[in-house]
Amino acid sequence: MLSRIETMTLMGIDLPLEAIRRQIASGVDVLVHLGRMRDKSRKLLEITEVCGFENGEIQTRPLYRREEGKGLVKVNTLLRCEKMERAGIKL
């Protein structure tokens, strides 16, 4: 999911891939993945938390995932909720 952002950045700026990944990991908190279904509709497929940068890779953790016949299913809880709490959102 993040490789598209990396590729677009590399097309415009000549930076090392590790630097780009670090910037993405520090600037993005949650990813919302929409996908086009066979019936041409768009559905929410996954919500993923960006947990940081480690061993040259952006670390992610799925929070919700679409499962066939069940819809969107919670698979994990949000780990890094400090920003939401500072914004007044109680979890």
N, C-alpha and C positions, 0 to 999 in steps of 0.2 A: 504494500500500500504506500509506503514512503518512498519507494524507488522512483516514482514519477516526480515527486517534489525534488529529489536529488538530481534527477536528469534535467529537469527544467532549470534548476539553478546552475548546473554545470554548463548549460548551453549559453548562459548569459554572463557568467563570471568565471574567471580562471582561479579557482581556489582548490586546495587539496580536498578530496572527498571526506576525510576525517573532520576537517574544519566545518564543512557543510553539515555533516551529521551532528556535530556538537551543537551547532546553531539551531538546527531543527529540534533536537532533544530539549534544548533549554527554552525554546520559544513556543512549542506546541504542547498542550496538556492533554487534550482528548481529541480523538479522530472519530468522525462519524462517516461510515462507509455506506453509500447508497449504490444500489445496483439495478440494472434494467432486467426485468423478468421476461420470460418467453412471450407473455401476453402484452409486451411493450410498456407495462407499467413500471414505475420505479418504487423500490421498497428499501426500507432500512435493513441492511444486512448485518452490520456489526458496529458496536461502539467499543473503542479501544483506548486505554489509558497509556500515555507515553510516560514511562517510568524513569528515563534517564539515558545516559550513554555509558557503555561498559564494553571493554575488549574490542573497540573499533566499531561497535554496532549500537544502533538505537534500540533500547529495551522497551518492549511493549507488553501489555497485559490486557486480554479481552475482558470487557465488563459485561456486555450483552452480545448474544449471537443468535441469528435466525436459525431455527431448526425446523425441518420439514414437518408439517402437521401441527406444530406447537407455536409457531410464530417466534417472537423475540423472547429469549430466555436469559435470565441473569445467570452468569457463570462465575463472577467474582465481584468483590466490593472495591470501591475506589480507595486506593492507598493514600494518595497525595491529595488531601482535601483542605489544606491550609488556605489556598487562594479562595476557595468557595466560602470558607468560614469567615475570612476577612471581608468578603463581599456581603456578608450577612445571610448567607444561605446555610441553613442547618440541615445536616444529614442524619 
